[in-house]
Amino acid sequence: MGDDGSTMTDLLSSRAEPVTQPAPAASPPPAWLPGAAAGVAIAGAGLLSCLGLAVLTWLSGDGGSVTGALRAGATGWLLGHGSGITTPRASITVVPLGLTLVVVALSWYAGRWAARVSGAGDSVRGAASIAAAVGLGYAVTVLVVAVVSTAPAVSVSWYKAVPIALLLTGGIAGLGAAAVGGTARAWLDHLPEDVQLALRGAVAGVATLLCAAALILVASVMLHLSALQRMLSSLDLGLVAGLVLLVACVLVLPNAALFTVSVLLGPGFALGTGTSVNVIAVHLGAVPAVPWFAAVPSPGSPPLWVAGLTALPIACGVAAGVVAVRRAPVAGYRQAAWRGVLAGGLAGAGVAALVAASGGSIGPGRMSDVGPAVLACVAVAVPAMAAGGLLGGTGARLVRRSSPAGWTSRFTGSRPPDPEASDPPIEQ
């Protein structure tokens, strides 16, 4: 009886307990929604930073209005997207490439975030949707800011800034989204192995040359500290204005480094109409009060050893060829030479494109011509770095063959296969 009663009680209690159903999994949002939100968010972050700097400068000054300060911050932000600034007295078209690099980095992380939230980065269609959404969200923000910040005395070219913003942010965000889901690796796998390795070497060659140019620029500034001190004394800056100038110098550091690259290539750059700075001679007029320009040597002929710096692009081409060849075995010297030339040539093309984007106008009159001699730099960069790639590729192949155990044995303990050293097949 007790057993029957306990059994009945267990049955009643089990019937009284509610049956819990598993909660349905929330479906991820469509790819365009987080993409558009990310595009507007990164645009707002960059804009607010520039507006904050402008208002801080206005608070430390003695004149102007907060409206004028906000407009100056907005136009400065648009300048990083290639909009240019036109006033009745002057036109500024130089793009502060440091600000552009910030936009690139934000777009990359925006694409990755949108891909994780939506789970759409594992397909070409999903990555394309994220790219379009981020680009459109960013470009619409640029258009609104350009229209609002335009004034009778100051105008910006929205028709330049909007396409650049759309293509730049959309393209980088799409790559970031594709990298999350592995789509980018699938794209690369469709390329021939030589092209993949040449691209890797080209990136190494460009990065090496830019780092070398930046180091030379900083060293030249240190050698011309007296000129820098005179320049800063003539500006008579306070604490806040000095901090703003420091931020501005960081934003134009890539431009100054690319000016140095043009000198290393040989043709050099101009600091105004009728001027030139290269390894052979320096012809200057009045130098703008930009701290990086304090690194420019005095007019005349530089020391003879400065001409030796023109070997650096070739050396960076060598680095590109070595990286392209050492990552995977090659069938022989012909393949090594081809891979090295391709890596060096791509590196030269990349350097030439960056140099072309670094110059422009920074003021009225003779200051409308500031920047590298683009065509001459292109004519030098590609063949010089391709020749360096040829040397690096064949040299890497030679070292691989002459090493007793090969490069790979240093890490794996086994010698890499060498098709040239293998015995010919025995005919039956």
N, C-alpha and C positions, 0 to 999 in steps of 0.2 A: 504493500500500500504506500509505504514511504517512497519506494522507488517510483511508483506511478505518479505520485504527487510531485516529486522533484522533476520528473520528466515533463509533466504538464506545465510546471512553472517555467522550465527552460524554454519550452515551445512558445509560451505566451510572451516571455521577455524577448525572445528572438524576433517574434512578430511585431512587437512594439518598437523595436529599434528601427529607425529610418535607414533606408538603403541609400548610401551616398554614391552619386555618379561622378566620375572624374570630370573636372572642369575642362571644357574644350580649349585647346591651345589657341591663343590669340594669333591671328594671321598678321604677318608683317605688313607694314604700309606699302603702297606702291612706290616704285623707285623714284618717281618724279617728286614726291612730296618731301622726303628728307633732303633730296638734292636741291630743290628750290629753296628750302629753309636754310640749308648750309650756304648756298650762294649769297643770299641776302645777309646772313649772319657775318660771313667773313668780309663782305663789303662794308657793313656797318662797323666792324671792328677796326678796319684800316682807316675809315673816314673819321671815326671818333678820336683815334689817336692823333691824326693830323689836326683836327679841330682843337683838341686839347693843347697841343704845342702852340698853335696860333693864338689861342686865348691867353696862355701863359706868357707869351711874348707881349701881347697887348697890355696885360696887367703890369708888366715891368717897365712899360714905356710911358711916355708923357702925352701922347696924342692918339688920334684915331678913334674909332668906335668899335663896339663889340660886333656890330654887323659886318664892318669891314674886316675884322679879325677872322670871323667865321668864314667869310667869303675867301679870304686868303688861304685859310686852311683847306677849304674845299678845292680850290683851284690847284693847290699844291698836291693834294691827293690825286686829282685828275691828271696832273702832269706825269705821274708815274705810270699812266696808261697811254701815254703818247698823245694826249689831247693838245699840248702846246698852250701857251698863254699869249694873247695878243693885246697890246695896249697902244694908244696913239703914238707912244715914243719908241717902243721896242717890241720885239717878238722873242719869246723863249720857247725853243723846241727841244732842248736837250732833255732826255728822259733820265731821271735819277734811277739807275738800274738797281740800286740797293732796295728801293721801294718795290720795284718790279719783282725782285727775288722774294720779298716778303709775300707778295701776292701769289707767286708760284708755290711757295711752301704752304700757305693757307689753303690754296686750291687742292693741293695734293692730299692734305689731311681731311679736307671737306669731302673729297671723293671717297676716301677710305671709310670715313664715318658713315656716310650715306650707304655704302655697300654693306657695312656690318648691320646697320639698322634694318635695311630692306631685304638683305640676303640676295641681292640681285647682281652681285659682282661676279658670279660664276658663269655668266653668259655674255656673249657679245651684245645682245639686245639690252640686257640690264645695265651693262657698263655704258652703253651709248645713251640710254635714258638718263642715267645719273649725270653724264657729261652735259647733255642738253639742258637738264634742269638747273644744274649749278651755273652753267654759262648764262642762261637766260635770266636767272635770278640776279646774278652779279651785274650783267649788262643793263638790265632795267634800272637797277640802283644807280649805275653810272650815268645813265641818261637823265634820270630825275635830278641828280646832283648837278649835272652840267647845265640843265635848263634853269634851275633855281639860282645857281651861282653866277650866271652870266649877267653882266651889268653894262651900261653904256660905255664905260671906260675900260672894262676888262671883259674879254670874251675868250671862250675855249672852243676847240673844234670837237664837238661831240661826235661828229660823223667819223672822226678818227678814233676816238677813245672807245666808242661802243663796239665796233667790230674787233678791235684789239682785245678788249676785255672779254668778249664772248668767246673768241677763239682760244685765248690764252688760258683763261680759267676753265673753260669747258674741256679743252684738250688735256690739261694737267689733271683735272678731277677725274676724267675718264680713265687716264692711266692709273691713278691711285685706286679707283674702284676695280679695275681689271687686275691690279696686283693683289688685291685681297682675295679674290676668288680663283686665282691661278690662270685667268684668261690671258693675262699679259705673257706669261711663260708659254702658253700654247701658241700665241702669235709669234713669239720669237722662235719657237721650235719649227715653224714653217720656213724660216729663213735658212739658207745654206750655212753649214757650220763655219766656213771661212768668214762669212759676213757677220755672224754673231760674234766671233772672236775679234774681228776687226773693229766692230762697234765698241767692244770692251776696251780694246787698246786705244781707240780714238778718245774715249772719255778720259782715260788715264793721261794721254798726251795733252789734252786741253787743260785738265786740272793742274798738271805739272807746270805748264807754261804760265797759267794765271797765278799760281802760288809764287813762282819765281819772280814774276813781274811785281806782285804785291810786296815781296820782300825787298826788291830793288828800290821800289818807290819809298818804302819806309826808311831804308838806309839812306837814300838821297835826301829825305827830309831831315834826318838826323845830321847829315853833313852840312845842311844849310839852315841850321837853327837860328843863326843871326838874322837871316832874311825872314824867317817865320816870325821871330820876335818883333821885327820892325813892322811886318804886316799886321799883326795882332794889336800892336800899340796904336797904329793908325786907325784901327776900327774902334778903339776905346769902348770895349764891351763890358757890361755888367755881368753879374753871376748868372742870371737867368738867360740873358742873350748869349752868353758864352756856352751854356749848356745846349741851347737850341742850335748854335753853330756847330757844336760837337756832333749832335744828331745828324745835322745836314751833311757834315763831312763823312759820317759813316754811310749815309745813303748814296753819296756819290763816289765812294771808294771804288766800286767796280768800274765806274767810268774812268777814274784816274789810273787804275791798274791797266785798263785796256789802252789808254793813251801810252802807257809805258810799253805795252806789247807792241804798239805800232813803231816805237823807237827800236825795240829789239828786232823787229822785222826789217828795219832799214829806212823806210820812207818817212816815219815820224808823224808829227801832228802839227797843227797850226793853233796859235793862240791869238787869232785875229787875222784880218785880211793882210796879206803880204808878209806874214811871219812863218817861221818853220823851226821845229826842234827835232833834230835827228843826231845820229852818232858822228856825223861829219862836221856839221856847223849848226850854230844856234843864232837865229835872227829874231829879235823880240822888239815889241813896242811896249806900251804900258801893260803890265800884267794885272789881270783881275785879282781882287782881294779874296781869293779862294785859298785856304791854307795848303792844299795839296800842290798848288802851283809854286809854292816856295821851293819845291824840290827841283824846279827847272834850273839848269846851269846858267851861268852868266853868258851873255852874248859872246860869240867867238867860236873857236875850235876846241872841242872837248879833248881831254888827254887821249893819247893813242890807244891805251888799253880799253877805253870805252867801246871802241869798234869791235873788240873781241866778244862783246856781249851779243853780237848778232849771231853767234854760233848757238845760242840757247834754243831758238826754235828748232834747229836741226837736232839738237840733243833731245828735246822733248819729242820730236818725231821718232828718234831712236827708242825712247822709252815706250812709245805707242807700239812700235814694231815688236819689241821684246815681250810686252804684255800679251800681244796678239798671238805670238808663237809659243810662248812657254806654257800656255794654259792647256794645250792639247798637242799630241804628236803631229808631225807633218810628214808627208810622203817623200819629200826631198827638198832640195834647195829652191827649186822652181816654185813650189807651193809656199815655202817660207817667204820667198821674195814677194810673191803676189799678196800674201796676207799682210806682210809688213807695209808694202806700198799702199794697200787699201786702207789700213789703219792710219797711216800717216796722212794720206790724202783726205780722209774724213776728218781727222783732227784739224788739218789746215783749213778745211771748209768751215768747220765749226768756229774756229778762231776768227776767220774772216767775217763771218756773220755777226759775231759779237762785237768785233771792232767797228763794223758798219753801223751798229745800233748805239754806239757810245757818244757820238758827236752831235753837233747841231748849233743852234744860235743861243747865246746867253745874254744878249743885250743889243743895244742899238749900234749903228755904224759898223766899225770894223769887228765888233764882237759878234756879228752875225755869222762869222766863219770860225768856229772853234771845233777842233776834232781831228782825227786821223785822216790821212790821205787814203781814202777807202779803196779806190781801184788799184793803186800801187800796192797796198797791203794785201789785197786779194791775189794779185799777180805774184807776190813773193811767198805768202803763207802756204798755199797749196803745194807748189813744187818743192819748197824747202822742207816741209814736214814729210812729204811723200819720200823724198830722198833719204831723210833720216829714218823713216820707217823701213825703207829697203835695207839700210845698213843694220838697223836693229833686228829685222827679221832674219836676214842671212847670218848675222853674228850669233843670234840665239841658236840657230840651227847648228852652226859650227861648234859652239860650246857644248851643245847637247851631244854631238857625235864624239867630240874629243874627250869628254869627261869619262873617266874610267868606269863609273857606275851609272852615269846619266843623272839628270836632275831629279827624276822621279824617285830614284833609289834613296835619296836623302830622306824621304818621308815614308816610303813604302817598303824599302829594302829590296826592290826588284828593279831591274833595268827596263826602261820602256822599249817597246818594239821599234825596230829601225828597219823599215822596208828596204832601204838601200843596202843595209849590211846583211840581209838574209841571203841564203844560198839559193841559186836558181833551182827550179824543180827538175828532178831527174826524169828524163823521158824513158818510158817503158819500151 
